[in-house]
């Protein structure tokens, strides 16, 4: 089979990207496409083990430098075990987060490590998404949504509103940096309107 596609969803916590990734997968499957929905950190057995380390516990559990190494290790396992094999088999792989989140959280908002993020990514991962949907959301609304879930994986939400505000601006700056790959979607609308925009864009890409 021919090579598939690698699609990612990015955005601040509570932006609705996980829901939109799932809805796009459902839309594409309804058109007969082979789709694999995954997430980061996670998406493979080893990466899921690392997920618990980085998303749970006290906000100061890890330094940004240690986070960068842990996220990259998880991403490498995800790439080897899930992303590359399925794309090579012709699937459309949709991931909830990828390296853009590391560029923001460890590269800009948690510490000034953007150069190190890019260097490590080039050395150990070596690929970008074919297309990224950035769900842009008001930080206060997003944080309220994220905290309202009441789950155990709230380590980054616990850094508070200032991190979400800085992250939102960082993601928008990335969209300016990578305009051929990142599509900004207004997430401050009903879920159905957001998903319709994403599906329409994806349909145009696929012809």
C-alpha positions as CSV (number, residue, x, y, z in Angstrom):
1,X,0.0,0.0,0.0
2,X,1.0,3.6,-0.5
3,X,2.2,5.8,2.3
4,X,-0.6,7.2,4.6
5,X,-0.9,10.5,6.4
6,X,0.1,11.7,9.8
7,X,-2.3,14.2,11.3
8,X,-1.9,15.9,14.7
9,X,-4.1,18.0,16.9
10,X,-2.6,20.7,19.2
11,X,-3.9,23.3,21.6
12,X,-4.0,24.3,25.2
13,X,-5.5,22.0,27.9
14,X,-9.2,22.0,27.6
15,X,-9.3,23.2,24.0
16,X,-11.3,20.2,22.8
17,X,-8.6,18.8,20.6
18,X,-9.0,15.2,21.9
19,X,-12.7,15.4,21.0
20,X,-12.0,16.9,17.6
21,X,-9.4,14.3,16.9
22,X,-11.9,11.5,17.7
23,X,-14.6,13.2,15.5
24,X,-12.3,13.5,12.6
25,X,-11.4,9.8,12.9
26,X,-15.0,8.9,12.8
27,X,-15.6,11.2,9.8
28,X,-12.8,9.6,7.8
29,X,-13.8,6.1,8.8
30,X,-17.3,6.8,7.5
31,X,-15.7,7.6,4.1
32,X,-13.9,4.3,4.0
33,X,-10.5,5.4,5.2
34,X,-8.3,3.3,7.4
35,X,-7.7,5.5,10.5
36,X,-5.7,4.9,13.7
37,X,-6.4,7.3,16.6
38,X,-3.5,7.8,19.1
39,X,-2.2,10.2,21.6
40,X,0.9,11.7,23.3
41,X,2.4,11.1,25.6
42,X,1.4,7.5,24.9
43,X,0.2,5.6,21.9
44,X,2.4,2.6,22.6
45,X,3.0,0.4,25.6
46,X,6.3,2.0,26.6
47,X,5.0,5.5,26.0
48,X,1.9,4.9,28.1
49,X,4.2,3.9,31.0
50,X,6.0,7.2,30.6
51,X,2.7,9.1,30.4
52,X,1.9,8.4,34.0
53,X,5.3,9.8,35.1
54,X,4.9,13.1,33.3
55,X,1.2,13.9,33.7
56,X,0.6,12.9,37.3
57,X,2.0,14.2,40.6
58,X,3.2,17.5,41.9
59,X,3.8,20.3,39.3
60,X,7.5,20.5,40.4
61,X,8.1,16.8,40.2
62,X,10.3,17.2,37.1
63,X,12.5,19.9,35.8
64,X,11.8,21.1,32.2
65,X,15.0,19.4,31.1
66,X,13.9,16.1,32.5
67,X,10.5,16.5,31.0
68,X,12.0,17.0,27.6
69,X,14.0,13.8,27.8
70,X,10.9,11.8,29.1
71,X,8.6,13.2,26.4
72,X,11.2,12.5,23.7
73,X,11.7,8.9,24.9
74,X,7.9,8.3,24.9
75,X,7.7,9.9,21.4
76,X,10.5,7.7,20.0
77,X,8.7,4.5,21.2
78,X,5.4,5.9,19.8
79,X,7.1,6.6,16.5
80,X,8.7,3.1,16.2
81,X,5.7,1.0,17.4
82,X,2.7,2.9,16.1
83,X,3.1,5.9,13.9
84,X,5.7,4.8,11.3
85,X,4.4,1.3,10.8
86,X,0.8,2.4,10.3
87,X,1.6,5.3,8.0
88,X,3.8,3.0,5.9
89,X,0.8,0.6,5.7
90,X,-1.4,3.4,4.2
91,X,-3.3,4.4,7.3
92,X,-4.2,7.9,8.3
93,X,-2.7,8.3,11.8
94,X,-4.3,11.0,14.0
95,X,-2.5,11.9,17.1
96,X,-3.7,14.0,20.0
97,X,-0.5,16.1,20.5
98,X,3.0,15.6,19.1
99,X,6.3,17.6,19.1
100,X,4.5,21.0,18.9
101,X,3.4,20.5,22.5
102,X,6.9,19.9,23.6
103,X,8.1,23.0,21.7
104,X,5.6,25.0,23.7
105,X,5.5,23.5,27.2
106,X,9.2,22.6,27.6
107,X,10.6,24.9,24.9
108,X,8.9,28.2,25.8
109,X,6.5,28.3,28.7
110,X,8.2,26.0,31.3
111,X,11.8,27.0,30.3
112,X,13.7,28.5,27.4
113,X,14.7,25.2,25.8
114,X,13.3,25.6,22.3
115,X,16.6,25.1,20.6
116,X,17.3,21.9,22.6
117,X,13.8,20.6,21.8
118,X,14.4,21.1,18.1
119,X,17.8,19.6,18.2
120,X,16.7,16.5,20.1
121,X,13.6,16.1,17.8
122,X,15.8,16.2,14.7
123,X,18.2,13.7,16.2
124,X,15.8,11.2,17.7
125,X,12.4,11.6,15.9
126,X,13.2,13.2,12.5
127,X,9.7,13.8,11.3
128,X,6.9,16.4,11.5
129,X,3.2,15.8,11.0
130,X,1.9,16.1,7.5
131,X,-0.9,18.4,8.8
132,X,-1.7,19.9,12.2
133,X,-5.0,21.3,13.4
134,X,-4.5,23.9,16.2
135,X,-7.7,24.3,18.2
136,X,-7.4,27.9,19.5
137,X,-9.3,28.4,22.7
138,X,-9.7,31.2,25.3
139,X,-7.3,30.2,28.1
140,X,-9.7,30.8,31.0
141,X,-12.4,28.7,29.3
142,X,-9.9,25.9,28.5
143,X,-8.5,25.7,32.0
144,X,-12.0,25.6,33.5
145,X,-12.9,22.8,31.2
146,X,-9.7,20.9,31.9
147,X,-10.0,21.2,35.7
148,X,-13.6,20.2,35.5
149,X,-12.7,16.8,34.2
150,X,-11.5,15.9,37.7
151,X,-8.9,13.3,36.5
152,X,-5.5,12.3,37.9
153,X,-3.6,13.7,34.9
154,X,-3.7,17.4,35.9
155,X,0.0,18.2,36.5
156,X,0.2,20.8,33.8
157,X,-3.2,22.3,34.6
158,X,-2.0,22.8,38.1
159,X,0.6,25.4,36.9
160,X,-2.4,27.7,36.5
161,X,-3.8,30.3,34.1
162,X,-0.5,32.0,33.3
163,X,0.9,28.9,31.7
164,X,-2.2,28.4,29.6
165,X,-2.1,32.0,28.4
166,X,1.6,31.7,27.5
167,X,0.9,28.4,25.8
168,X,-1.9,29.8,23.7
169,X,0.3,32.6,22.4
170,X,3.1,30.1,21.8
171,X,0.9,27.9,19.7
172,X,-0.3,30.8,17.6
173,X,3.3,31.8,17.1
174,X,4.1,28.3,15.9
175,X,1.2,28.6,13.4
176,X,3.0,31.6,12.0
177,X,6.3,29.7,11.9
178,X,4.8,26.7,10.1
179,X,2.0,28.1,7.9
180,X,2.1,25.3,5.4
181,X,1.5,22.6,8.1
182,X,-0.6,24.2,10.9
183,X,-4.2,25.2,10.4
184,X,-5.7,27.3,13.1
185,X,-9.3,26.4,14.0
186,X,-11.5,28.7,16.2
187,X,-12.4,26.5,19.2
188,X,-14.6,29.1,20.9
189,X,-17.7,27.7,19.1
190,X,-20.0,24.8,19.4
191,X,-18.4,21.4,19.0
192,X,-20.3,20.7,15.8
193,X,-19.2,23.9,14.1
194,X,-15.6,23.2,14.9
195,X,-15.7,19.6,13.7
196,X,-17.5,20.6,10.5
197,X,-14.6,23.1,9.7
198,X,-12.0,20.4,10.3
199,X,-13.8,17.8,8.3
200,X,-14.2,20.2,5.3
201,X,-10.5,21.1,5.4
202,X,-9.5,17.4,5.6
203,X,-11.8,16.5,2.7
204,X,-10.1,19.2,0.6
205,X,-6.7,17.9,1.4
206,X,-7.7,14.4,0.4
207,X,-9.3,15.6,-2.8
